[in-house]
């Protein structure tokens, strides 16, 4: 077992990943180290995944209490950032990571602005003064490469209507339609954490995959990280379902030009070509309103916020009343312009 932390060589303080500079930084003396040039301690160690473990903080010696899925956290006694090395090696070793580019202060500011934009949310919610906690978390995802072999058979028609003399004619042509398609998708994300809400994670997309970097543990310093709960094979049915609508849309575009299309046979063979285990940055916001806790998520790169805020029924009623009144006034104006009475 191994607990990894990063101490500043200059002053001995804990170092954390700085989302603004992309460096491993010491907030005490200002030292900054290039993560890509740091040796990776995990590369020199091998761990047994199933051995019993008790983790101790390297700074204060306290026992580190974590859930089974936690791969990086902070010591609850002294606040030091720690990485649990044995939960990031072997089959649990991430291949890639997208580092945070939005700091906690920026995330808090962006969330408050998002709250104020909620036109149908209660005024008390819009003040955004009840943030219970905001946590930077690296969420485990699988990025899939999927190859699809598709065969489609259908009956298509083309209908033409024309006039000749005193008669109008309708001409219908019938076609046997056949399409054989190869359709590949890359970097299809599926979150692999049991505790994260799948719908929230889906709505956080897209992540900037051009920012993917080879995984190194210093990127986790100062943040929470989870290891995957489900393998790429476990989540294969879900990723197939996720791309099904895109496949259907492509098939429809491939048989465009017909008046009607009736499918008689549609075969889709989806093969898992490759899947990368990656960690993606998410700010998780817990907001306390009206004695209930609401959870929101923010993309740690783009700042996109997702979640279901409370709705003010008074504002909804007023909004519908305003729309109805405007529609009524518009109809009266049309009636007046056409010669009818205004009232």
Secondary structure, DSSP 8 states (H G I E B T S, - for coil): --EE--B-TTT--BEEEETTTTEEEETTT--EE-GGGS--GGGG----TTS----B-TTT--B----TTEEEEE-TTT--EEEEGGGSSGGG--SEE----S-HHHHHHHHHHHHHT-TTS-HHHHT---EEEEEEEEEEEEEEEEEEEEEEEEEEEEEEEEEETTEEEEEEEEEEEEEEEEEEEEEEEEE--SSS-HHHHHHT----GGG-EE--GGGGTTSEEE--SS-TTTTHHHHHHHHHHHHHHHHHHHTTT-SEEEEEEEEEEEEEEEEEEEEEEEEEEEEEETTEEEEEEEETTT--EE------HHHHHHHHHHHHHHHHHHHHHHHHHTT----
